[in-house]
Amino acid sequence: MLRREFLQGALALSAARFARGAEEFDLAAIERGRVLKAAGRHLSDLPVTVTAAGSPRSAGGKHDFFSEGDYWWPDPQNPGPYIQRDGMSNPGNFVEHRRAMVRLSLIVPALAAAYKITRDRKYAAHAARHLRAWFVDGATRMNPDLQYAQAIKGRFTGRGTGIIDTLHLVEVARAAWQLDLAPADLDGVKKWFASYAGWMATHPYGIAERDAKNNHGACWVAQVAAFAQLTGNADLTAYCRNRFRTVLIPNQEAHDGSFPEELRRTKPYGYSIFNLDAMAIAAQTLSTREDDLWKWQLPDGRGMARAVAYMYPFLLDKKKWPLPPRRDVRQGVAGSPALPGVRRPGAEQARVSGVVAQARARPHGGGSAAQLPRPPTSALGVGGIGLPPCPVTDYFPPISSRALAWSASAPLLSPDDRLAAARLAYALA
């Protein structure tokens, strides 16, 4: 099933949930069956970290994360340095560390969600096993830096742009503090994320990524905000909140709500969705009762509401997208470059179709954004309606497909309710 078909199903799902009203909203009841099924599949999964695979092209060691620039290829005229083909992913790149991290980002949040629902320690204990392997145990842990990510053969052993690869750790960090980990485990995980966030904030690679004018800069804020939340770093949290208001929105969002830097790419539709996703993750993580970044806007009206409103019609119907189709080497979900072994949708189609039918038969109760519930930020809703992860090479974390479907909301919802739906999506992620 194409990604846009899942999006359309999710639109009706959001309408059905909001039509129930604030008093009837029971997230645990809605998600219980799906969450427990997903977590059950992962109870037998053993930890796989960066130490399980390596590449002779990596300049790092066994514990260093390694990846290669997606759009760089061997030069047919010269066997030396790779050359760039923007928007065209090289299937020969080393991707095992990315796959392992994506896998972690699916397993730990699913187990955390199941633990939140059942309080059964078996889920928390198995999630803790994965967290220890990745962040605590000396034999298998990953070093808390990304000095060898997005390497380019013959040119760079690593680049600051590689920091975007750890966007998948946002969900892991958000799930970790929901698991009631043993003090030693929680302390070890927090120390790892504190060290990594510190590296991101001080290393030249991190500074360059922070200052990027496109989705890379937004993803830096989304990541550091989540890691600072886990570790209790109030200074970094305040820094990210200020950067969202003074740098990200003013410099990246146009007056119509679009992101011009993403529109310049060879895949403007996907990158526009992706940047909105990163902005929304940051807004959800950094919002407080006193400083609500979902409702905040610049004097000229730019902010999350306008960005959601801009993408809404194109998420609802991709055919309305005004720019040319993106040019990809291989076709996967909605035309994205595909990787072997990436999970694809299956029986979920039937469940979403059923929800769609129910939503169409249910009258909408209306209401403003202020009347809609704001669930607690937790790992409970990780995975949403079970949408598949997008290809690793496009950097879309599992949160993206579902949350952006909700952010598009539905024709049945008012503009205010659309923004509330977007907010809810990222609160549940």
JOGI-V514793 format. One record per backbone hydrogen bond with DSSP energy under -0.5 kcal/mol. NH is the residue of the N-H (numbers start at 1). CO is the residue of the C=O. E is the energy in kcal/mol with one decimal. If there is no record, write none. Layout:
<<NH/CO/E> <NH/CO/E>>
This chain:
<<5/2/-0.8> <6/2/-1.5> <7/3/-2.3> <8/4/-2.3> <9/5/-1.8> <10/6/-2.4> <11/7/-1.9> <12/8/-1.3> <13/9/-1.7> <14/10/-2.5> <15/11/-1.8> <16/12/-2.4> <17/13/-2.2> <18/14/-2.4> <19/15/-2.0> <20/16/-0.7> <20/17/-0.8> <21/18/-1.2> <25/21/-0.6> <25/22/-0.8> <26/24/-0.7> <30/26/-2.1> <31/27/-2.6> <32/28/-1.6> <35/31/-2.9> <36/32/-2.6> <37/33/-1.8> <38/34/-2.3> <39/35/-2.9> <40/36/-2.3> <41/37/-1.4> <42/38/-1.0> <42/39/-0.6> <43/39/-0.9> <43/40/-0.6> <44/41/-0.5> <45/42/-1.5> <51/140/-0.5> <52/49/-1.8> <53/50/-1.0> <58/55/-1.7> <64/61/-1.4> <67/148/-1.4> <68/94/-0.6> <69/151/-2.7> <72/69/-1.2> <73/83/-3.2> <75/78/-0.6> <76/74/-0.7> <78/75/-1.4> <82/153/-2.3> <83/73/-3.1> <85/71/-3.4> <88/85/-2.1> <89/87/-0.6> <90/70/-2.5> <91/89/-0.7> <93/90/-1.5> <95/93/-0.5> <99/95/-2.7> <100/96/-2.3> <101/97/-2.0> <102/98/-2.8> <103/99/-2.6> <104/100/-2.1> <105/101/-2.2> <106/102/-0.9> <106/103/-0.9> <107/103/-2.4> <108/104/-2.1> <110/106/-1.3> <111/107/-2.4> <112/108/-2.5> <113/109/-2.5> <114/110/-2.1> <115/111/-2.2> <116/112/-2.3> <117/113/-1.7> <118/114/-2.6> <119/115/-2.6> <121/119/-0.6> <123/120/-1.4> <124/120/-0.9> <125/121/-3.1> <126/122/-1.7> <127/123/-2.1> <128/124/-2.5> <129/125/-1.5> <130/126/-1.4> <131/127/-2.3> <132/128/-2.8> <133/129/-1.9> <134/130/-2.1> <135/131/-2.6> <136/132/-2.2> <137/132/-2.9> <140/137/-0.8> <141/137/-2.5> <142/134/-2.7> <143/63/-3.1> <145/143/-2.2> <149/146/-0.7> <151/67/-2.5> <151/148/-0.5> <152/156/-2.3> <155/152/-2.6> <156/152/-2.0> <159/149/-2.4> <162/159/-1.6> <163/160/-2.1> <164/161/-1.4> <165/162/-2.3> <166/163/-1.4> <167/164/-1.7> <168/165/-0.8> <169/166/-1.8> <170/167/-1.7> <172/168/-0.7> <173/169/-2.7> <174/170/-2.2> <175/171/-1.9> <176/172/-2.1> <177/173/-1.0> <178/175/-2.0> <179/176/-1.2> <186/182/-2.8> <187/183/-2.5> <188/184/-2.0> <189/185/-2.6> <190/186/-2.7> <191/187/-2.3> <192/188/-1.9> <193/189/-2.3> <194/190/-2.6> <195/191/-2.3> <196/192/-2.5> <197/193/-2.6> <198/194/-2.1> <199/195/-2.2> <200/196/-2.6> <201/197/-1.6> <202/198/-0.9> <202/199/-0.7> <203/199/-2.8> <207/203/-2.7> <208/204/-2.4> <209/205/-2.1> <210/206/-2.7> <211/207/-1.9> <212/209/-1.2> <217/214/-1.1> <218/214/-1.3> <219/215/-2.6> <220/216/-1.8> <221/217/-1.6> <222/218/-2.4> <223/219/-2.4> <224/220/-2.7> <225/221/-2.5> <226/222/-1.5> <227/223/-2.6> <228/224/-2.7> <229/225/-1.9> <230/226/-1.9> <231/227/-2.0> <232/228/-1.2> <233/228/-1.9> <234/232/-1.3> <237/233/-1.9> <238/234/-2.5> <239/235/-2.2> <240/236/-2.6> <241/237/-2.4> <242/238/-2.3> <243/239/-2.3> <244/240/-2.3> <245/241/-1.5> <246/242/-2.4> <247/243/-2.3> <248/243/-2.2> <249/244/-1.9> <251/247/-2.3> <252/248/-2.2> <253/249/-1.7> <254/252/-0.5> <254/258/-3.0> <257/254/-1.9> <260/258/-0.6> <262/259/-1.3> <263/259/-1.7> <264/260/-1.0> <265/262/-1.2> <268/265/-0.7> <271/267/-2.3> <272/268/-2.1> <273/269/-2.0> <274/270/-2.5> <275/271/-2.5> <276/272/-2.0> <277/273/-2.3> <278/274/-2.4> <279/275/-2.6> <280/276/-2.4> <281/277/-2.5> <282/278/-2.1> <283/279/-2.7> <284/280/-2.7> <285/281/-2.4> <286/282/-2.4> <287/283/-1.4> <288/291/-1.9> <293/291/-0.9> <295/292/-0.6> <296/292/-1.8> <298/302/-2.8> <301/298/-2.5> <304/293/-0.5> <304/296/-0.6> <307/303/-2.0> <308/304/-2.7> <309/305/-2.3> <310/306/-2.1> <311/307/-1.7> <312/308/-1.8> <313/309/-0.6> <314/311/-0.7> <315/311/-2.1> <316/312/-2.1> <317/313/-1.7> <320/317/-2.0> <321/318/-2.0> <327/266/-0.7> <328/326/-0.7> <332/336/-1.0> <335/332/-1.5> <336/333/-1.6> <342/339/-1.5> <349/346/-1.4> <350/347/-1.1> <351/347/-1.1> <352/348/-2.7> <353/349/-2.3> <354/350/-1.9> <355/351/-2.0> <356/352/-2.6> <357/353/-2.1> <358/354/-2.0> <359/355/-2.7> <360/356/-2.2> <361/357/-1.2> <362/358/-0.7> <362/359/-0.8> <371/368/-1.0> <372/368/-0.7> <372/369/-0.8> <375/373/-0.6> <378/376/-0.5> <378/427/-1.3> <382/379/-1.6> <384/381/-2.7> <386/383/-2.9> <387/383/-0.6> <394/391/-1.7> <395/392/-1.8> <396/391/-0.8> <397/395/-0.7> <400/397/-1.8> <401/397/-0.6> <402/398/-0.8> <403/399/-2.3> <404/400/-2.6> <405/401/-1.2> <406/402/-2.1> <407/403/-2.2> <408/404/-1.6> <409/405/-0.8> <409/406/-0.8> <413/410/-1.9> <418/414/-2.2> <419/415/-1.7> <420/416/-1.8> <421/417/-2.5> <422/418/-2.2> <423/419/-2.4> <424/420/-2.5> <425/421/-2.3> <426/422/-1.7> <427/423/-1.7> <428/424/-2.1> <429/425/-0.9>>
